[in-house]
Amino acid sequence: MCFRGTSNNVVVVIDYQAGNITSVVRSLRALGVEGKITAGPEAVLAASRVIFPGVGAAGEAMATLRSRGLDQAMKEVWARGTPILGICLGTQIILDHSEENDTPCLGLIPGRTKALPRTPGLKIPHMGWNGVDFRGSHPVFAGLPEAAEYYFVHSFYPDPAESSMILGVTDHGISFPSAIGRRNLVATQFHPEKSGRFGLHILENFLAWDGSYAE
């Protein structure tokens, strides 16, 4: 597969002890791309595109990112326009703050990560397959059928400060943002790497995306 990026064409998958790495790399390999797993900021800064996955707790994740200098590396690649894909926890901690552990986060997208409301009869965490109502025409979500479902497992969700940054919504007790984006950054609360052929389609779109998007 050929995709646009800088001359080194390296897809970096960030490892910050938040799990979910193997399935991402396996999905990239199915698309003919060998993702480079890294826990160091130097490789992130040298990447042509970055995948920022994760499961777990916001407080522990942010502490690990800061201790390794990955927080500053993420801010730098974001500022220079490198295409970035956030997944699950990697979507929640790109905002300013998370209610989980009352955690200051990366602040790449203005807003807060909030807890799904606990309603009698509603299962939390939200786990399993659910639909996404995509909004707008973002290149990473192009060509997906309306009836497609994607795999979720989470108790918190991203809530951007500006509605223009909400690229998709999902219903689980409430209607919550399940896909968000700003400029060269796009992120999903669901797991594309665990969502079958439609998830692979999203990853394939990301690999071809040049990072431009008019909000």
Secondary structure, 3 states (H helix, E strand, C coil): CCCCCCCCCCEEEECCCCCCHHHHHHHHHHCCCCCEEECCHHHHHHCCEEEECCCCCHHHHHHHHHHCCHHHHHHHHHHHCCCEEEECHHHHCCCCEECHHHEECCCCCCEEEEECCCCCCCCCCEEEEEECEECCCCHHHCCCCCCCEEEEEECEEEEECCHHHEEEEEECCCEEEEEEEECCEEEECCEHHHCHHHHHHHHHHHHHCCCCCCC
